[in-house]
Amino acid sequence: MQSRRIGQQTIELQNRPALCGNAAFAGKKEGEGPLGSQFDHVAHDEMYGQESFELAERRFYLDAIDTAVKKAGLAPEEIQFLLGGDLLNQIITASFSARDLGIPFIGLYGACSTMSESLCLGGMLVDGGHAQRVVCAASSHFCTAERQYRFPLEFGSQRPPTAQWTVTGAGATVLCAEPVSAPLAHLSRCCMGRVVDLGIKDANNMGAAMAPAAADTLLSLFRDTGTTPGDYDRIITGDLGQVGHDLLMQLMRENRMPLIDERYQDCGLMIYDREKQDVHAGGSGCGCSATVLNAYYLPRLQKGQLKRILFMSTGALMSPTSSQQGESIPGVAHAVVLESPTL
């Protein structure tokens, strides 16, 4: 059997699974940002018509999946696997949503790297012939994440300049072996990241904790595939924010693989207006890269405005317990190469 592995960490998806449906549902604050008009739906408030923030996050998740499946021209019963996760303990948003949907479920926890992690694994399932149609999804909610990882909202703690604002929203992408209609893009490669830990312990400085893992994954993919930053129209990180963005640029320069300023973008710096919205270093959360990918990048790939992008969600693998016990914050980043159907 011919190996699909390229080098140490990269997988070549020879059948190029199609991204055939997408959706991005966002909260009120996200709707007020630069990408507000491009989301499928923007909620009027953080509760989203529910009785708790956790139930609101689940509603975002379910609505994003339902919309993505419909846009793919499919019915829920035609989806063979649901791959996804969130930031909450025991990924209760994803797992309780899977209970309601009745779709075979592969629960994932990659922290904020979950969207690209699900695309990597979903792409391998479809490329290998193990499934014809899968949905990949991720979500987060400012109010659920804040009170789980940091302080009760009522506490009103002071946020330092390095802090990021957890995105309220969910994104879902349907992968198909044979799309019903014109695909949004094709998934050609994925690179599974290693866990990298340089000793950052500040839970309010996740950009610095995640940037080394992002650099490690990028360098691995470039080495495995023989490509350089100039081979991609965009290189996109999930939620490094300003601190992590600047650190990644520095790390890549030090490794003699500098990123091209106009071609490198971070979802955490795109989803909010940092001057007007008081989000400090930018956005974060599983929902950050999930919503920006589905609302902004996939439509541009479908139209041929972008030909090839490298999309890499980044995650800080901490827990409330590890933070309270003084542990450092390991980081991870998974990457996928997405290509326009016009190629």
Disulfide bonds with the S-S distance in Angstrom:
Cys20-Cys176 1.98
